[in-house]
Amino acid sequence: MLKSFTALFGAVFFLATPLRADDGGVLVLGGTGQLGSEIVKDLVEAGEDVTVFVRPTSKRERLAGLIIAYKVGDILSDADMERVFTSATYRAVIDASGQAFGGDQNYYEKSQRVISKWALAGNVGHIILHGATGAGDSAHMMVMENVPEFQRISIASKSVAEDVLKASGVPYTVIRHMTLLPLENKESGNARLTTSQMAIGAMTRDGLARLTMECLDNSACINMTFHAVDDDVELTGRYTGMWKRYRTVIKPYVFEAREAGGRLE
Ligand SMILES: NC(=O)c1ccc[n+]([C@@H]2O[C@H](COP(=O)([O-])OP(=O)(O)OC[C@H]3O[C@@H](n4cnc5c(N)ncnc54)[C@H](OP(=O)(O)O)[C@@H]3O)[C@@H](O)[C@H]2O)c1
C-alpha cells in the first residue's frame, strides 16, 4: 500500500515539487525479482503505464495477472538496451536488477554502463538505482576485510555503478540498503530514507517499494543518494542474529553513535 509522503524522509526534510511529465511510462529492470516485483505491483496500483524488462528465461509468476508490458532481452547486451530505450519513451527507469546467482561478478558496473548510456539517448527523465550500503562514499563505515569476498566484489561493483550513473547526465536517485528481509516480512510503517551514510539495519522489500514510489516524480530525490532503513521492522529466523554479525563488518563508531544518540538519522 502506498502511504503518505511524510513517511518518506521522516522528519529530515520535505518540500517536493512534482516532476511528472505528461507522457512516458515507467520501465522496471529486474521486475521479476523479489524487490522489483513489489515495485511493479505498487506502480500498477498507482495507475502507471509499466513495462518490465525480462530475460527469455525469467519466471513471471510474481507478476501474474498484472496489466503490464514486457520487453525481452539481457540487460548486459548493448543491442538489447539500445532497442528498449529507442523503441519507446520512458519518463523513469527503476533498476532493481541484481546479479544472477553465479553470474558476472561485475554485473552492477557493466549493467549500469549500458543502462545509463541508452537511457540518456532515450531522454529518460529519472533513473532510480537500488544500491548497497558500503558502496561509494559509505565505504568508510565497513570493515571490508571482514565482509565475505562475494559481497565485497558486489559492493565494489555497485560503487562503480553509482559513479557511472552519476556521471551519465541522467537525473538519478540512488537508494542503498543493507539487509533485505524475505518477501513475507512486512514493513513496520516507519521505513525511511535518510541522507545519513551511517543508517544501518534491515529493510523489507515492500517498504523499499513504497519508498521507491515516493521518489518517483519527486524533485527532492533528484541527484540524491539515500540509505533506506526500517528501525522498527521485526527480525525473524536467521535475521535475529543480524546485529551480532553487523558488529564484525561495521566500524565501532557507527554503533557508538547509535548508543550515544539513539537511532542515527
Ligand atoms: N538481498 C540483500 O540483502 C540486498 C542487500 C542490499 C542490496 N540488495 C540489492 O537489491 C536489489 C534487488 O535484490 P533482490 O534480492 O530483490 O533481487 P532478485 O530477486 O535477485 O532479482 C534480480 C532481478 O534481476 C534480474 N536480472 C539479473 N540479471 C539480469 C540480466 N542480465 N538481464 C535482465 N535481468 C536480469 C533477474 O531476472 P531473472 O528473473 O531472469 O533472474 C531478477 O528479475 C539488487 O540490486 C541487490 O543487489 C540486496
The ligand as an SDF file (V2000), in Angstrom:
LIG
                    3D

 48 52  0  0  0  0  0  0  0  0999 V2000
   19.4640   -9.2320   -0.6940 N   0  0  0  0  0  0  0  0  0  0  0  0
   20.0200   -8.2780    0.0500 C   0  0  0  0  0  0  0  0  0  0  0  0
   20.1870   -8.4150    1.2820 O   0  0  0  0  0  0  0  0  0  0  0  0
   20.4410   -6.9900   -0.6000 C   0  0  0  0  0  0  0  0  0  0  0  0
   21.1330   -6.0860    0.1600 C   0  0  0  0  0  0  0  0  0  0  0  0
   21.4900   -4.8680   -0.4060 C   0  0  0  0  0  0  0  0  0  0  0  0
   21.1700   -4.6190   -1.7220 C   0  0  0  0  0  0  0  0  0  0  0  0
   20.4960   -5.5430   -2.4770 N   0  0  0  0  0  0  0  0  0  0  0  0
   20.1860   -5.2260   -3.8740 C   0  0  0  0  0  0  0  0  0  0  0  0
   18.7910   -5.0640   -4.0730 O   0  0  0  0  0  0  0  0  0  0  0  0
   18.4640   -5.3400   -5.4450 C   0  0  0  0  0  0  0  0  0  0  0  0
   17.2880   -6.3160   -5.5050 C   0  0  0  0  0  0  0  0  0  0  0  0
   17.6260   -7.5060   -4.8490 O   0  0  0  0  0  0  0  0  0  0  0  0
   16.6370   -8.7880   -4.8870 P   0  0  0  0  0  0  0  0  0  0  0  0
   17.2710   -9.8080   -4.0000 O   0  0  0  0  0  0  0  0  0  0  0  0
   15.2250   -8.3800   -4.6230 O   0  0  0  0  0  0  0  0  0  0  0  0
   16.7830   -9.2190   -6.4220 O   0  0  0  0  0  0  0  0  0  0  0  0
   16.4470  -10.6270   -7.1100 P   0  0  0  0  0  0  0  0  0  0  0  0
   15.2330  -11.2350   -6.5050 O   0  0  0  0  0  0  0  0  0  0  0  0
   17.6950  -11.4770   -7.1400 O   0  0  0  0  0  0  0  0  0  0  0  0
   16.1010  -10.1840   -8.6040 O   0  0  0  0  0  0  0  0  0  0  0  0
   17.0810   -9.8490   -9.5310 C   0  0  0  0  0  0  0  0  0  0  0  0
   16.3980   -9.4290  -10.8080 C   0  0  0  0  0  0  0  0  0  0  0  0
   17.4070   -9.0110  -11.7440 O   0  0  0  0  0  0  0  0  0  0  0  0
   17.1370   -9.6630  -12.9780 C   0  0  0  0  0  0  0  0  0  0  0  0
   18.3580   -9.8180  -13.7710 N   0  0  0  0  0  0  0  0  0  0  0  0
   19.5670  -10.2850  -13.3510 C   0  0  0  0  0  0  0  0  0  0  0  0
   20.4510  -10.2890  -14.3700 N   0  0  0  0  0  0  0  0  0  0  0  0
   19.7910   -9.7990  -15.4600 C   0  0  0  0  0  0  0  0  0  0  0  0
   20.1470   -9.5660  -16.8010 C   0  0  0  0  0  0  0  0  0  0  0  0
   21.4000   -9.8120  -17.2370 N   0  0  0  0  0  0  0  0  0  0  0  0
   19.2160   -9.0670  -17.6520 N   0  0  0  0  0  0  0  0  0  0  0  0
   17.9450   -8.8260  -17.2180 C   0  0  0  0  0  0  0  0  0  0  0  0
   17.5390   -9.0170  -15.9420 N   0  0  0  0  0  0  0  0  0  0  0  0
   18.4440   -9.5180  -15.0780 C   0  0  0  0  0  0  0  0  0  0  0  0
   16.5510  -11.0050  -12.5830 C   0  0  0  0  0  0  0  0  0  0  0  0
   15.9040  -11.5860  -13.6680 O   0  0  0  0  0  0  0  0  0  0  0  0
   15.5400  -13.1690  -13.7130 P   0  0  0  0  0  0  0  0  0  0  0  0
   14.1290  -13.2470  -13.2030 O   0  0  0  0  0  0  0  0  0  0  0  0
   15.6950  -13.5450  -15.1300 O   0  0  0  0  0  0  0  0  0  0  0  0
   16.5290  -13.8810  -12.8200 O   0  0  0  0  0  0  0  0  0  0  0  0
   15.6080  -10.5550  -11.4740 C   0  0  0  0  0  0  0  0  0  0  0  0
   14.4230  -10.0210  -12.0180 O   0  0  0  0  0  0  0  0  0  0  0  0
   19.7580   -5.8740   -6.0670 C   0  0  0  0  0  0  0  0  0  0  0  0
   20.4360   -4.8230   -6.7060 O   0  0  0  0  0  0  0  0  0  0  0  0
   20.5510   -6.3280   -4.8610 C   0  0  0  0  0  0  0  0  0  0  0  0
   21.9330   -6.3720   -5.1060 O   0  0  0  0  0  0  0  0  0  0  0  0
   20.1290   -6.7240   -1.9290 C   0  0  0  0  0  0  0  0  0  0  0  0
  1  2  1  0
  2  3  2  0
  2  4  1  0
  4  5  1  0
  4 48  2  0
  5  6  2  0
  6  7  1  0
  7  8  2  0
  8  9  1  0
  8 48  1  0
  9 10  1  0
  9 46  1  0
 10 11  1  0
 11 12  1  0
 11 44  1  0
 12 13  1  0
 13 14  1  0
 14 15  2  0
 14 16  1  0
 14 17  1  0
 17 18  1  0
 18 19  2  0
 18 20  1  0
 18 21  1  0
 21 22  1  0
 22 23  1  0
 23 24  1  0
 23 42  1  0
 24 25  1  0
 25 26  1  0
 25 36  1  0
 26 27  1  0
 26 35  1  0
 27 28  2  0
 28 29  1  0
 29 30  1  0
 29 35  2  0
 30 31  1  0
 30 32  2  0
 32 33  1  0
 33 34  2  0
 34 35  1  0
 36 37  1  0
 36 42  1  0
 37 38  1  0
 38 39  2  0
 38 40  1  0
 38 41  1  0
 42 43  1  0
 44 45  1  0
 44 46  1  0
 46 47  1  0
M  CHG  2   8   1  16  -1
M  END
$$$$
